[in-house]
């Protein structure tokens, strides 16, 4: 039925189908999806008597049938997906990802891993769909704003699951959104103000490492700290030499503020990398 609907929609822009058939197919797809959830969570209902990991496949199958339900509605009732939905569909997908991640965390705390793991994995993948498909479906959401939302989503996951990998994904998505925005602003190109492009990225990596410090070794933490701080200070110094102190006297002040902040953080947190590099670049800012 869905193949015929897709063929008619692609050829004629509409599907010749009665309301009773639309409702019958809709109820069938939703019913099969609910049956899959019942097989997964209700004791004694699984006809194949699978273990917990095997019953997770029912949940994945139910999600697939929900996608087919959405496809059926989109093909037979396209007027439902106009207006607000058509203009802001990427935000809707991000909210679905947040809902999936929230439900996954809730079920994980309740010990229902048969639901928690599939919902968690699906929620992780969902934000990538509007990022990849942004150019194929028109919307009024700015691409830089979409990337920032995706970065926020992975940042929340990083904190919830204590995952450095999700922290890096959040940093990549968030900074990609910032770079996309800066690329469209006159006078903000990378070769003109490198610190605007590199400092947020390095600070994001530092923050992700700080949040997930328990899962990183001392050597890994030191490497991340030195690498990120060198990126911050060197990019700020490069900005000074690219624009000149005479034309931009505030640039050495920015470097000095960053250096003092590094020294203060090193003293409060007892981190030598912050203290040593902050002191060195504070002297450099004074020399400039």
N, C-alpha and C positions, 0 to 999 in steps of 0.2 A: 504493500500500500504506500509506504513512504517513498519507494523508488518511483512509483507512478506519480505521486505528488510532486517530487523533485523534477521529474521530466516535464510535467505540464507547466510548472512554474518557470523553468528555464526556457521553455519554448514560447509560452503565451503570456507570461507575467502574472498568471493567476491559475488557481486549481479549481476544476469543475467538480465540486463535491457538495453533497447536501449536509444540512446541519446535523441530522441524525447520525450520519456517518462520521462527521467530525467528532461528535461527542462519544460515539462508540469507540473510535480509535484512541481518543484521549483517555477514556476510562480504562481501556485495555492496557495502555502503556503505564499509566499511574498504578494500576492494579498489579502488574508484573513487578514494578519497582518496589511496591510495598511488600509483596510476597518475598522478594529477595531479602529485605530487611528482617522479615519475620523468620525466615530460615536461618539468618545469622544470629539473632538475639534470643529467640524463644526456645527454651529447652525442649527437646523431643520433637521439634518441627522439621529439623534438617533431614531430608529424605536419604542423604548419602552418609550421614553420621560422620562428618568431617571434624578434624580438630580445629582449634581456634584460628590458626593461620589459614587453614582451608576455607573456613567460613567467612574470612575476610573477602574472598572472591565474590560472595553474594553481594556484599556492600558495593564493590567496584561495579558489578553488573547492574545494580540498582541505580548507581550514578550514571552509567551509560544509558539506561532506559530513560532517565530524567532528561538527558541531553537529546534523546530522540523525541521525547515529549515536546521539548522546546522547539525542535526542528519542525515537528508537525504543526504546532501553533503558528510558527513563523511563516510556513508555506501556505496554510489555509486561511489564516486571519492576519495578514500583514499589517492591517490598520492598527492592531494592538501595539505594534513596535515602531510607530511613528512619534512625532512630537518630542516630548521630553526624553523618552527612552532613546530615540535615535540620536539626539544631540549629546547625551551624556552617558552613553552605554559603557565606556571604559570605567567610569566611577562605580557603576552598578556591579561590574565584575570584581572590582577591588573590594567592595563591601561584602560580596559573596565570599571572597577569600578570607576576610576578617571573620565572618560568621562561621566558616568552616574551621578556621584555626581556634576560635573560641569554643565551639562545640567539641573539637578534638581534645582541647585541654580539659574541658569539663568531664568528658567520658574517661579520659586518662586518670583523673583523680578518683573517679568512681570505680576504676579497675576494669572498665569495659573496653579492652584493647581491640576487640573485634570491630568496634566502631571508631575508636580513637585513631588508630593507625591509618585506615583508608581516608578518613576525613582530613587528617593532618597532611598526608601526601598530596591529596587533591588540592587542598588550600595553598600549599607551597607552589604548585604549578600554575594555578589560576591567574595570578598577576602577570605572568609572562605572556598570556594570550593577548591582552590589549596592547602590550608593548610591541609584540611581533605583528599583530594584525591592525595596528593603528592606521597604516597607510592604505589598507584595502577597504576600510569602512569609515566613512566620513563622520566626524563628531566635532563639537565645539570645545572640547577639552584640549588645552595646550599640551603639547608633548612634554615640555619641561615640567609642567605641573603633574602630569601622569607619572613621570619618572620619580618625582619627589614623593608622591603617594606610595609608589611601589617601595621606595627606600624606607618610608615610615613603616610599612607593613613588615618588611624583613627586619627592621630594627626592633619592632615589638616582639617578633618571633625570637630574635637573638636574646632579648632580656628574659622572655618566658622560658626558653629552653636552654639558656646558658650555652649558646652555640656561637663559637667564633666564626664559623663558616657563614651563618646567617648575618652576622655583623659585617663581614666583608661584602656580602651581597647588598646589604643596606647601604654601605658606603659607596659601592659602585653605582647603584641605581640613583641614590641621592645626588652624588657628584656629577653623574651623567646629566641629570636634570639641570643642575646649576650650569654646567658647561654648555648645554644646548641653549639656555637662556643668555649666557654671556656672549655666545657666538653671534647672537642677533642684535647685540648692543654695540653701537659705534664707539670705538676707542677702548674696548675691553677685550681685544684679541689676546691670545696667549703670549705672543711675542711683545705685547705692550705692557701687560700687568700679569706676569706669571704667578705672583703670590695669590691673586684672586682665584686662580684655577687650582693651585696645588695645596694651599694651606687648608682649605676645608677637607680635602681628601685625606691629607696626613692626620688632621685632627680627628677625623672619623675613625681611622685605623687605630689611633691611640685610645679613643674612647671604647672601641670594640674590644681591644686587648685588655683594657682596664676592667670592663664588665666581666670578661671571661678569663680573668687571670688565674683562676683555680685550675683551668684545664690546659694551661700553657706552662712549659718549663721555664726556669729562670733564664736560661740561654735564649729561648725564644722571645721572652719579654724584653730582654736587653737589646736584642737585634731589632725588634719592632720599635722600641723607644728611640734608639739611636737613628735608625733609618727615617722614622717619621719626623723627628726633630731636625735632622739635617735637611730634610726636604723643606720644612717650614722656614728655617733660617736662611738657607741658601736661596730659596725663591724670593724671599723678602730682600736679601742683599742684591740679587740679580735685578730686581725692580729698581733699586737705587741706581745701579750703573746704566740701566737701559734708559731711564728718564732724566737722570742727573739731579744733583742736589739743588742746583741753582733754579731749575724750573719746578722741582717738586720737593721743597724743603721738609715736607711732612713725612716723607718716606723713611729717613733715618729715625724719626720719632716713632713710627710704627714698629720698626725693627727693635728699637730700644724697649718699647712697651712689651713686645713679644718676649724679648730676652729677660726682662724683669719678671714677667709672669712665669717664665720657665724657672728662674732662680727661686722665686717664692714657692712654686709647686715642688721643686726639688727639696727645699727645706722642710715644708709641711709634710710631704709624703715620704721623705727620706729616700729619694731616688737620685742617685749620683748623675745619671745621664742628663736629667733636667738641670741640675746645678752646674755641671761642667760646661755643657754646650750653651746654656743661658749666659754664663759669665763670659765666655769667649766671644759670643756675638754681641753682648752688651759693649765690650771694648771696641769691637769693630764698628758698631753704630756711632760711638763717640769719635772714632778716628775719621769716619766719613764726614 
